[in-house]
Each structure stands twice: as C-alpha cells, then as structure tokens.
Amino acid sequence: MQRHLISAADLTRDDAVLILDTAEEMARVADRPIKKLPTLRGRTVVNLFFEDSTRTRISFEAAEKRLSADVINFSAKGSSVSKGESLKDTAQTLEAMGVDAVVIRHGASGAPYRLANSGWIDAAVINAGDGTHQHPTQALLDAFTMRRRLVGRDAGLGQDLDGKRITIVGDVLHSRVARSNVDLLHTLGAEVTLVAPPTLVPVGVETWPCEISYDLDSTLPKSDAVMMLRVQRERMNAAFFPTEREYARRYGLDGDRMARMPEHAIVMHPGPMVRGMEITAEVADSERCTVVEQVANGVSIRMAVLYLLLGGNEPAVSHTRTEEK
C-alpha cells in the first residue's frame, strides 16, 4: 500500500485484494454488539469536504469512529474557505493542528493529488471524490459488493473478479465513479463495458481499458452486474439528451430490461438514485438491487483503507477481540 489513496489506478491487484480481504474482517465487527476497535486510538482524522455529500461523509465518519480515531468534520460552507481561504492555507492550518489523515472531497479534479504532493501537510490523504476525476473508495466498495454477491463471502477471500462482466450505464462523461470503477475492475480482471449516449461519452475513452456500447439491450444478457449512474445535471452546461423521457426509454433500467439479465446478475447504483429516470422503483426496490448493501459495505471498505494507511502492521481484528473483553 502507498501512503495516500488518490486514484483507483494507483492500486495494484495485490493492494486491491488486500483492501477487500481486510474489509471482510471489518465487516465482522459490524455484527458485534459493540462495533468498535481501538486500532486508531490517538489518531486524528479530518473530513475536509468542499462539496456536498451525505453517504460518503457519513460513511467515512462512521468508519473513523469505529476505529476509535478522533474525528474533525470540516465543511467549506461556514468556514474560512467561504471568505476566500486557499487550499494551501487550509492545509497548513490542519498541519499546525497535527492531523494524521485528511479525507478530502473537492470540486476541482486533482485537488487531492495536489494536497498529497505539495509538501503543505504531512498526513495521509484519502480522495473522497475530486471533480469528474476519481472516487477510489466508491470503486472499492462496489468491487467488494460484486465479489460478495458474485464469488461469495468466504470463497471470495484472496480472489479478484477475473472474468466477471460488468456493465456501467449512463452519464459516464461527468462520473468519477465510472472512471474509478473502470480502473479498479480492470485491475481485478473484470471485463467492463460502458453504455451511454454518444454525448455522454468522454473524449479519449477509447484509451480506457473497457468496451464502449450505445445499445443497453444488447449488453444486458451477458452482464454479471449492471451499474446505473446518476445523470449529473449540476455538472452540465448544455443539453446532452433531448428529454428525460427519451433518456429513460433508451438508457433507463426497468423491470422488462432487468428480466433480460442472467438470473444471478445484480443491479448497482452509487446513489443518490433518480427514480423514474435512470432506474425505476420496481428495479430499485428489488432483491437484485444492491444499493443498501453498497452503503453498508462502504463503511467496511473505508475502515479497511484507514486501517491499512494508519494502523501499522498489527492484525486488524484478531488482537482487539481479547482487548475489548
């Protein structure tokens, strides 16, 4: 493991499998009456969020507290950032406070990389989403969910997703989730197909390690997992498709389309879902949809990442069981 987690592309196959296996250990903690480990006691983690977030921020906070870290939540709104303070000055303020890790979400692509390599702060940096660039812990929790569902919990330990066929559908152009998943799933041996309107496919996508399709119906019968993406209107400055109804007709997942998927195949979504557009209520509420599982798995994955970056070489769980008794 490197010192920072900035991009899913930075992870080797061994790094990724180590995180997934460690997350399985962390998931067992959630089944205990007391869901807490002393692993990061005395460490301080700052959640530095320049963009709005519900799932990611709360998930990281839950992970940090379950590892007994001291947690500081920073929101750009209501802070000196709203008065014009730069990222450098904010980082140097945190450095003066002696923080051990910074979890950063920023609207500018590359901000976490800049923070990690600037020399402004001597702390581990974890990217919680930067612009349209990367969201590595989301890709990890997605891969964790896929491995549990498609390989099996116990059988999956030490395993990757070799040969699994994953289809990612929707607003790829503005999606850091899509980019991160393509990188990580390729590393883990999966075959990824992107499906989107031509207007929502990024320039240069032909260099990505995946296939491109504009026909959702042809890809569904051969998919082990179908991940629907939210249309990110807040990042759009033009009309990328005629109407919501037309988008839903061609690229939305409804009950009829889900029925064309193999029986074992799962439906995923990074959230928040726009029901009726990219996914219908029938699909979102079905047993094949893993959205709620993804949220729960996110805590386990983020515990694993924090442990591996900050926890040293001690076993993740085994020693702490006797310590807690």
Solvent accessible surface area in square Angstrom, and as a share of the most:
residue,aa,sasa,rsa
1,M,77,0.35
2,Q,107,0.47
3,R,126,0.46
4,H,39,0.17
5,L,2,0.01
6,I,14,0.07
7,S,13,0.08
8,A,0,0.00
9,A,65,0.50
10,D,61,0.31
11,L,13,0.06
12,T,77,0.45
13,R,93,0.34
14,D,99,0.51
15,D,19,0.10
16,A,0,0.00
17,V,11,0.06
18,L,80,0.40
19,I,0,0.00
20,L,0,0.00
21,D,35,0.18
22,T,12,0.07
23,A,0,0.00
24,E,7,0.03
25,E,58,0.26
26,M,1,0.01
27,A,13,0.10
28,R,89,0.32
29,V,0,0.00
30,A,35,0.28
31,D,124,0.64
32,R,42,0.15
33,P,134,0.84
34,I,124,0.63
35,K,84,0.35
36,K,89,0.38
37,L,1,0.01
38,P,18,0.12
39,T,30,0.18
40,L,1,0.00
41,R,169,0.62
42,G,62,0.59
43,R,90,0.33
44,T,28,0.16
45,V,0,0.00
46,V,0,0.00
47,N,0,0.00
48,L,0,0.00
49,F,8,0.03
50,F,40,0.17
51,E,42,0.19
52,D,109,0.56
53,S,25,0.16
54,T,85,0.50
55,R,96,0.35
56,T,9,0.05
57,R,79,0.29
58,I,90,0.46
59,S,7,0.04
60,F,0,0.00
61,E,31,0.14
62,A,31,0.24
63,A,0,0.00
64,E,0,0.00
65,K,97,0.41
66,R,63,0.23
67,L,0,0.00
68,S,21,0.13
69,A,10,0.08
70,D,79,0.41
71,V,34,0.20
72,I,73,0.37
73,N,73,0.37
74,F,39,0.16
75,S,63,0.41
76,A,15,0.12
77,K,146,0.62
78,G,84,0.81
79,S,21,0.14
80,S,51,0.33
81,V,34,0.20
82,S,80,0.52
83,K,173,0.73
84,G,66,0.63
85,E,56,0.25
86,S,52,0.34
87,L,31,0.16
88,K,90,0.38
89,D,68,0.35
90,T,2,0.01
91,A,0,0.00
92,Q,80,0.35
93,T,61,0.35
94,L,9,0.04
95,E,66,0.30
96,A,91,0.71
97,M,126,0.56
98,G,49,0.47
99,V,7,0.04
100,D,43,0.22
101,A,0,0.00
102,V,0,0.00
103,V,0,0.00
104,I,0,0.00
105,R,21,0.08
106,H,38,0.17
107,G,38,0.36
108,A,50,0.39
109,S,66,0.43
110,G,27,0.25
111,A,8,0.06
112,P,0,0.00
113,Y,133,0.51
114,R,131,0.48
115,L,1,0.00
116,A,16,0.12
117,N,91,0.47
118,S,28,0.18
119,G,72,0.69
120,W,41,0.14
121,I,13,0.07
122,D,98,0.51
123,A,1,0.01
124,A,5,0.04
125,V,0,0.00
126,I,0,0.00
127,N,0,0.00
128,A,0,0.00
129,G,0,0.00
130,D,1,0.00
131,G,3,0.03
132,T,43,0.25
133,H,69,0.31
134,Q,8,0.03
135,H,6,0.03
136,P,0,0.00
137,T,0,0.00
138,Q,14,0.06
139,A,0,0.00
140,L,0,0.00
141,L,5,0.03
142,D,0,0.00
143,A,0,0.00
144,F,0,0.00
145,T,0,0.00
146,M,0,0.00
147,R,2,0.01
148,R,42,0.15
149,R,94,0.34
150,L,28,0.14
151,V,48,0.28
152,G,24,0.23
153,R,145,0.53
154,D,114,0.59
155,A,71,0.55
156,G,1,0.01
157,L,74,0.37
158,G,32,0.31
159,Q,89,0.39
160,D,29,0.15
161,L,1,0.00
162,D,108,0.56
163,G,41,0.39
164,K,52,0.22
165,R,98,0.36
166,I,1,0.01
167,T,4,0.03
168,I,0,0.00
169,V,0,0.00
170,G,1,0.01
171,D,0,0.00
172,V,0,0.00
173,L,45,0.22
174,H,17,0.08
175,S,2,0.01
176,R,22,0.08
177,V,16,0.09
178,A,0,0.00
179,R,47,0.17
180,S,0,0.00
181,N,0,0.00
182,V,1,0.01
183,D,33,0.17
184,L,0,0.00
185,L,0,0.00
186,H,101,0.45
187,T,41,0.24
188,L,0,0.00
189,G,27,0.26
190,A,9,0.07
191,E,104,0.46
192,V,4,0.03
193,T,29,0.17
194,L,3,0.02
195,V,0,0.00
196,A,1,0.01
197,P,11,0.07
198,P,89,0.56
199,T,74,0.43
200,L,0,0.00
201,V,26,0.15
202,P,9,0.06
203,V,157,0.90
204,G,23,0.22
205,V,10,0.06
206,E,136,0.61
207,T,113,0.65
208,W,50,0.17
209,P,55,0.34
210,C,25,0.15
211,E,119,0.53
212,I,57,0.29
213,S,22,0.14
214,Y,104,0.39
215,D,72,0.37
216,L,2,0.01
217,D,48,0.25
218,S,59,0.38
219,T,7,0.04
220,L,0,0.00
221,P,73,0.46
222,K,110,0.47
223,S,1,0.01
224,D,12,0.06
225,A,0,0.00
226,V,0,0.00
227,M,0,0.00
228,M,1,0.00
229,L,3,0.02
230,R,57,0.21
231,V,6,0.03
232,Q,20,0.09
233,R,116,0.42
234,E,115,0.52
235,R,62,0.22
236,M,32,0.14
237,N,146,0.75
238,A,66,0.51
239,A,100,0.77
240,F,38,0.16
241,F,24,0.10
242,P,111,0.70
243,T,76,0.44
244,E,89,0.40
245,R,209,0.76
246,E,52,0.23
247,Y,4,0.02
248,A,27,0.21
249,R,156,0.57
250,R,106,0.39
251,Y,7,0.03
252,G,5,0.04
253,L,0,0.00
254,D,50,0.26
255,G,13,0.12
256,D,105,0.54
257,R,27,0.10
258,M,21,0.09
259,A,82,0.63
260,R,116,0.42
261,M,8,0.04
262,P,29,0.18
263,E,171,0.77
264,H,104,0.47
265,A,2,0.01
266,I,3,0.01
267,V,0,0.00
268,M,0,0.00
269,H,1,0.01
270,P,21,0.14
271,G,16,0.15
272,P,65,0.41
273,M,48,0.21
274,V,60,0.35
275,R,120,0.44
276,G,54,0.52
277,M,10,0.05
278,E,1,0.00
279,I,1,0.00
280,T,42,0.24
281,A,51,0.39
282,E,115,0.52
283,V,0,0.00
284,A,11,0.09
285,D,99,0.51
286,S,28,0.18
287,E,161,0.72
288,R,54,0.20
289,C,16,0.09
290,T,0,0.00
291,V,19,0.11
292,V,125,0.72
293,E,63,0.28
294,Q,4,0.02
295,V,68,0.39
296,A,63,0.48
297,N,9,0.05
298,G,0,0.00
299,V,19,0.11
300,S,8,0.05
301,I,0,0.00
302,R,6,0.02
303,M,2,0.01
304,A,0,0.00
305,V,0,0.00
306,L,0,0.00
307,Y,12,0.05
308,L,37,0.19
309,L,29,0.15
310,L,14,0.07
311,G,13,0.13
312,G,50,0.48
313,N,159,0.81
314,E,114,0.51
315,P,60,0.37
316,A,14,0.11
317,V,1,0.01
318,S,60,0.39
319,H,116,0.52
320,T,11,0.06
321,R,102,0.37
322,T,99,0.58
323,E,110,0.49
324,E,69,0.31
325,K,197,0.84
